[in-house]
Amino acid sequence: MRGRPDSAGDGFFIFYWDSRLVSHSSRTFIGNLNYRNLLTLLAIFVGSGLFSGYSLAQSLPNYDSADAIRDSAPPKPPLPKQPPQAPILLQEEPSLVLPEGKTLFVKAFRLENAQFVDEQELLALLVPYQNRALSMGEILEAANQITQHYRKLGYLVAKAYIPKQDASEGVLSIRVIVGEYGRIQLINQSRVSDRFLQQILDQQTKDSSGAVTRDGLERAMLLIYDLPGASMPSVTIAPGAQYGTSDFEVSVEPGDLINGYLMYDNHGSRYTGKNRMSFGLDIASPLGFGDGLSISGMTSERKSQGLESGRIAYSFPLLPNGLRMTLAASRTTYELGEEYSDLDAHGTSEIFEGTLSYPVIRTRQNSLYLSLNLAKKSLRDEIKQLDTSTTRSIKVARFGVQQDHFGDLLGMDLFSSLFAGISFGRLDIRGHEDRAFNRAGADTLGDFSKLNLSWSGNLALTPTLTGLISLSAQKSLSSNLDSSEQMSISGTSGVKSYPEGISEDSGYLFNGELRRSLPSLFGIEHAAGIFFDMGRVYQEDASYTSERNGTKLKDIGLSYNLSTKYLFGRMMFARTLGPQDNLSERHTQSRFLAQLGLKF
């Protein structure tokens, strides 16, 4: 809804009611006001003369609990450039000593125990060695073709050899040993218990039906690596005591007990304070079974008016196959300053959530994750000066699929991450009058659903030049959404020249950056870049308002990133491109953003 004054004579204004006063997050303060409070609101503003030169839309807060949640989100970790290293050392059996000068005429080959691979596929590798006299070295070379083919397919310890036989008829047998798990010796110095790590290794031997494969072994190694308190294992493979088996020695070093950061930035809203301090603390495996405790918080520069946020999360493995649970609780409070100081406008949000995650595929090059997130959100926004408040309760379930892949594009290293998620939820608003008013306007009450898609990638164009691309989209599958479920396209994760708060039900966002690494300076790794951002959001159902539906934003800018062992920083200068249409407040053309942190 938007109110706008229109001249009808000196000192007289006509107020147009569009069922919605302003765009974006201000719908919570205004769109949820009941009729009684709205009349009070109009009386206050008319009586105080605030209509002179300003519309009602310009005089009410353009900020709510949903914006506070987005404002307080912790920084996203950078995308990886290289896959994790999984060191595997094969101790080969000693090679045979071959007699000189003897040959055997081989008309055909026969394969024994050739499991998991089509026999004709293997025999095709031996065609160059048929119908000719072979030395013992050439016979072993033929067998090695089979060995290497199996190992390329991921059978790490597979071996083809020539058994003792009578090959006088010209048919030579090659026997294949795919290789099975023998004894597994764990040398554990990590913070995770021997028992749980052994369960992960035993689970792998069970799932693989005994056959040793690279993918299977990498999965076990990476599942251990993913546990807080453990580092990447190193594995040594040696011939087993029993025929056809291999013994494994798995060494696991300790990971860091505590990781964290302390960070300053100026990314905040002008209503709650641009300058902010935040921290994050991760404690690895406090109970000794791969669990993790995370605590984070943020506060803005203002004391009596500002933004404060805190979050605590505890994650733990449910099974040794990678199934994991994360339980989290967060609380965010805000109080508006600047031109809204006299309104005594403030709000609180509380979120309780649980997430189940499972790695269907987990290898160095490719991983596929399934997740299920259940969340309950309680949001309250209040304007004490007007004696009005709105309380919302949201329950939402999201099922997600994510694929991470290390590959190449035209010979250039590429990491890509693809996510798809579908959410189903329900919004309730306390108070009969508030619910009726919501129904008459945006009508976000009741059940809702939405679809989210995102893709991000790192492309190494040259050893010093990297392209970073991110695409994301949201589509409401029902109708209009509450502001806490909308897609935001502004702020440091969106179009950076605009502050947080520009969001709607459906839309898309593109972020692209070309970043060049600079020569190291006094141990500082740093890079400079140029970026471009573009996004558009729109209401799913704008039939109740005469506003133009949709907002499109663009910007371009420069970035500088630095990193040392203990410090990190990022500075950006963003400049708006194109018109600033359908925005609920004035906006500066340029924005300088800074972030500086200490990691430990």
N, C-alpha and C positions, 0 to 999 in steps of 0.2 A: 504494500500500500504506500502511496506517496501523497503528501499534502503539499499544495503549492498556492501561494497568494496570487490573486489576479486583481488588478486595479479596477474598482467600480466607483471611483470618486475619492476625494481626499479623505484619508484616514479610514477607509472602509475596505475590507478584504472579503472575498468569497473563497471558502475553503472547499476544495474538491476532494471527495472521499473515494479512493480507488480500491478499497478493501485491503490495501497494503500501504504502509506509510513510506517505507524506504526499502532499498534493496539489501540483500545479503544478511549479515548477522543481526542487524537491528530488528528483524522480524520477531526476535524473542522478546525484546523489551516492549515492542509496540503491538506486534501481531497477536501477542498473547494477553494483552490487557483486556479486561472485561469492560462491559459498557459503562458501569458505574465509575470505574477508575478512569475510563477514557473521558467522560464528561468532566470529571475533576481535573484531569490533565488539561483539557481545553480551557477550562475556566482559569486555571493558574497561568497558562501562557497568554491568554487574552488580557487578563488582569495585570500581568507584569509587563505588558508591552513588548513581549518577545517576538510578536509577529512583525514588528517594524523592520522590514528589510530582510527577514529570514522566514523561511517556511518552518513548519513544525518538524519536518524531516531533518532540518539542519540543527535543531535544538535538542535532539534526543540521542542517547548513546548509540553508537554504531559498533558495539562490542558486547559479547555475551560469553557464557561459560564455554561454548564450543570454540570460540576464538582463543580463550584462555588455555584450553587443552592443547590446541595446535601450537600456540606460542611457547608452551613449556615442553614440547617434545624434545628429547635429547638428540644430539647430532647423529646423522647416519654414518656408519662406518664406510670407508672407501671401498670400491670394488677391487678384488684381488687381480694382480697382473699375471701371476704364475700359479700353476697348480701346486698343492702341497707335495713335498718330496717324501716318498715312502721307500727308504733304503732297504733293498733285498739283495743279499749276497748268496750266490749259489756256489757251493763247494762241489766241483765236478769230480767224478771218479777218474782215476788215472787212465790215460789213453793206452790202447794196446800197442805193443811194439810189433811192427809189421816186417815180415821177411821180404827180402829184396828178390825181384826177378820172377816170381811165380804169378801166373794168371789163371783165371777161370772163365770159360765161355758161358755167358748167361743169356739164355733165350727168353726167360720170363721171370717175374718176381711173384712171390706169394707172401701175403701179409698175415700175421698172426696177432690176435688180440687188439686189432685196430678199432678201439672204441671211440664214440662221440664224433667221429669224422667219417664222411662217406668214403668207402674203400676206393671207388673209381677216381675220386679226387686225389687220393694219395698215389694211386698207380700212375696217374698222369705225370707225376713228378719224376717217375723212374723211367719213362720212355727213352730219354737220352742214353741210358745205361744198358738197354736191351740189345740182344743180337750182336754182341761184341765181347771180346776177351777183356776181362777186367783184372787189374792188379788188386791186391788186398787193400791198398790205399783208395782205389776207386770204389771198391765195394763199401768201405766205410764212409766214403763221401756220399754214396747213394743213400745209405742208412741215415746219414746226417741231414739229408733233404727232408726226410720224414720227421726227424727230431725238431728241426727248425720250424717246420710248418705247424706242428702241434704247439710250439711255444709262441709263435705269432698269434695263434688263436687263444692264448692265455693259459695254456697248460704248462705251468712253470717248470715242473720237474720231469715232464714227459721225455722219454728216451727210446729211440729205436736202435736195436743192436742185432748182430748176426749170431744166432745160436749155432752150436755144434751140430752138423748135419752132413748128409750125403747129397751133394749137389751135382753128381756126375752126369745126371740127365739134363742139366742146364736150367733147372728151376731152382732159384735161390730164395729161401725163406728169410724174411725180416720180421722180427718180433718187436712189438711195441709195448712198452710199460708206461701207462699214462701217469702213474704215480699217485700214491695215497698217503694220507697223513699217518705218520708214525708217532713217535714221542714228541710232546711239546713241552719244552722247558721254559718257564717264565722267570726272568730276572727283573724283578720289580723294585724300583727305587722311587716310584711316584707317590703321590698323596692318596691314590685310590687303592683300596684293599686288594691283596692278591686274589682273594676269592672272587671278587666281581670281575677282574680282568680275566681270570681263568675261565669264568663262565662265558665271556664274550668269545674267547678262542675256542672253547668246546662247542659253543653254538655254531660256529663257522664249520667245524669238521662235521657236525651233524647235518647242517643245511646243504653241504656240498656232496653228500653221499660218499664221502671219503676221498674223492678226486681233488687234487691240488690244482687250483686255477688262480691266475693273477687277479682276476676280478674278486674272487672270494677272499683271497689273502689281503688285498687292498681294502676290502670292506671291513675286515676285522681290524686292520691297522688304523683305519680312519675313524671307526667307531671308538677306539681307544683314544685317538687324538682329539676327538670331539669332546671328551670328558674333561670338565674343569679339574685341574690338578695333575694332568698327565700330558706328556709330550708325544711327538710322533715316535712310535716304536721302530727299532731297527731289528731286522730278521735275518738270521743266518740259516741256510738250508743245507743239510748234509745227508748222505745216504743213510737210510735207516737200518736197524739191526735185522729186520725181516725183509724178505725179498719183495721188491716192488713198492717199498715205502720210503718216505723221507722224514728225517727228524728235523725239528725246528727249535731254534733258540731265539726267544723273543725278549728283547731288552727294552725297558720303559724307564726313561729318565723323568724326574719331577718337573712339572710345570710351575709357573709362578703361583705363590699362595695368594697374593693380593695384586690386583691391577686397578688403576683408577686414573682420574683426571680432575683437574681444577681449571675452570675456563671462564674467561670474560668475553662478552660480545655486546654489540650495540644493535641487536636484531629485534629488540622489543617494540611494542606498540607505544606511541606517544601518550596514550591514555594511561598506561600502567608503568611506564618507564622504559626508555630505550636501552639504557645501560643495565646489564644483568650479570650475575655471577651464578655459575652452575657447577655441579660436581657429580662424579659417578664413582662408585666403588664396587668391585667384584671380589668376592672371597671364594676361592676355589676349594671344593670338596671339604667343607667344614666337618661333615660327618663321615668322610672317608669312603664314599661309594659313588663318586662322580657327580655329586650334587653341587649346586652353586647358589650363592646368595648375592643379589645385586641390590644396591641402594643408590638412588640418585635424587637430586634436588635442584631447585632454582629459586632465586629471589631477584627482584628488580631493585633499582636504585631508590625507589620511594619507600618510605617507612610507613606512613599512615595510609598512603594510597599507592597501590602497586600490585605486583603479581608474585605469588609464592606457590611452589609446587613441590611435591615429594612423592616418591614411588619406591616400593619395595617388592622384590620378586624372588621367588625361591623355585629352582628347577631341580629335577631329580629323575633318574632313569627308572622306568617301570619294569623293563625287561632287558636282558642282555642283547637283544636284537636291534636296539636303537630307539625303541619306543620311549618317549620322554614326556614328562608333564611339567608345565610351568604354571605356578600360581602367583598372581600379582594383585597388588592394591595400590591405588594412587589417589591423591587428593590435591586439588588445585583451588586456590582462592584468589580473588582479584577485587580491587576497588579502584574506580575510575577517578582520574584527576583531570588536569587541564580545564577545559570549558565545562566539564561535567562535575566538577568538585562539589558544587552546591547541591547537586541532586542526591548525594550520598548513595550512589549506585554501586552495588557490589554483587558478588555471586560466588557460589561454591559448586564444585563438581567432585564426585566420588565415583571411582570405577573399580569394580572387582571382576577379575577375569581368570579363566583357566584355559590353557592351551595344550592340546595333545599334538605331538609331531612324530612322524615316522619316516625314516629314509628308505624308500622302496629300492632305490639304486644309490650306492655310495662307492664311487671310485675316484681316482685322481682326476680323470678327464670329464666325468659325467656323474651328476647326482640328481635324484628326483625325490622330492619330499611331499608328503601329504600332511595337512594340518587341520585341526578343528579348534576354533576359538569360541568360547562362550563368555559373554560379558554382560554385566549389569551396570548401567550408568544412572546416577542420580544427579540432576542438575537443577540448581536453584538460582534465579536471578531476581534481584530486589532493587527497587528505587524507594528508599525510605522517605524522601521528601514528598513523594506522591502516595505513600502508604500502599504500594502495590508490589506484588511479587508473583512469580511463576515458578512452579515446581514440576519438573518433568522426570519421568522414569522410563528408561529404555532397556529392553532386553533384546540381545541380538546374538545370533549364531552365524559364524562364517566358516565355510569349508574352502580350503585353499590347496592349490597344486603349484609347486615351484620346481623349475629345472635350472640347474647351473651347469654350464658347459664350457670347457676349455678346448678351443679348436683353432682354426685359422681361416682367413678369408683372403684369397689370392696370395697365399704364402705369408700373410701377416698374422701374428698371434692375435687371437680374439677371445675374450671372455664375455659370455652373455648369460643373463639371468632373466628367465621368463616366469611370470606369475599370473595365475588366474584364480579369482575367488568369487564366490557367490554368497550373499548374506540374506538371512531372513530374520526379521525382528518385529517388535511391537513397541509403539510409543503410547504412553499414558500421561495425561496432564491432570494434576490435582485441581479440583474445583469445578463445579457444574458450569458456572458462567464462563470460565476460561476455556473449557472444552467447547461450549457453544460458539464462542467467538472464533476459536480455531477452525471449527467446521465451516463457519461463514467466510473464512478467508482462505489461507493456503491449504487447509484441510490435511494436515500431516498426521492426525490421530490414527491409531489403530495399526494394523499389520502393514509391513512394508518389505520390500526386497530390492536388491541391487546387484549389479555385476561389476567387478573390477578386473581390469587387465593392465599389465605393465611389462615393459621390456627395457633392460638397460644393458649397455655393452661398453667394453674397453677395447679399442683397436690400436695396436702398436704399428703406426704408419712407418716409422723409422725407429732406430734405437733411442732417439731423443724426442720424438714427436708422437703424441697420443691423441686419439679422438675419443671423446666420451659422449655417449648419446643415451638419453632416457626418454621413453614414451610411456604415458599412462592415460587411462581412460576410465570413466565410470558411466554406467547407464542405470537409471532407476527403472526397475521392472514393474513398479506399481504406480505410484503417483508422486506428489511432492514429498520431500524428505525433511525431517528435522535438521536444523543447522549442524548438529553434531554428527550427522551421517552424510553430509554433503561433501562434495569434492572441492578442495581449495586449489586455486591456481596462482596465488600470490605468496609473497614471502620468500625466504631463503631457499626453500625447496621448489619454488615455482618461478613466476616472473618476478625477478628480484627487485626491480625498481618500485614495486608496490608492496606495502606492508601487508601482513596477514589480515584476513577478513573478507576476501573476495571469493565467494563460494556459491555453488548452486547444486541442484540435484544431479545433473548429468553434464558431461563435458570431456575435454581432453587437455593434455599438457605435453609440450615438447621442450626438452632442455638439451642443448648441444654445446660442447666446448672443445676447442682445439688447444692442447696444452703442450708446451715445450719445456723440457728439462734444461736447466741452466747448470753451468759448471759448479761443482761443489765449492763452497766458500767457508773456510774455518770450520769444516765438519758439518755445515748446513746443507741439506738437500733441498733445493728449491726449484720452482717452475713458474712460468708465466703463461697466461692463456687469454683467449678471447672467447666470449660465449654469446649465445643467442637463445632467448626463451620466448615461447608463444603458447597461449592457452585460451580456451573459450569454455564458458559454462553457461547453462541456461536452465530455466525451470521446466520441469516435466509437464506441468499443466498450469499455464498462465491465463486460463480463460476467465478467472475472477478479477483480473486487473487490466487496466488499460496501458500499463507500462510496456515499453518495448522489451521483448524477452531476449535475454542473452547479453553477455559481456565478453569482449575479446581484448586480450592484453598482449603486448609485445615489448621486448626490450633487447638491448645489446650492451655488452660491457667488457671490462677487462678484469682479470683475476691474477692474484699472486699467492702462491702457496709455499710454505716452508715447513721443514721437519728436521728435528735432531733426535737424539736418543731420548731426551726428556721434554722437548718443547715442540709445539705445533702451532701453526697459525694460518689464517686465510684472510685475504683482503680482496674486496670486490668493489668496483665502481660500475653501477648500472644506469643506463639512460633509456628513458621511455621512448618507444617508437609509435607513431600513429596517434590517432585521437583517443581521448579518454572519455568514452561514451558510457552512459548509464551507470556512473559511479555515484555512491551515496555521500561522498565527501571530496573536498578539494585534495589534490595530489600534486606533489612536487615532481618535476621532470626527472631529476637525478637523485641517486641515493648511494651513499658510501657505507659499506658494511665491513666490519672488522671482527675478527675472532682470534684470540690468543689464549693458548692453554699450556698447562703443565701436566705431563703424564708420568705415572709412576707404577 
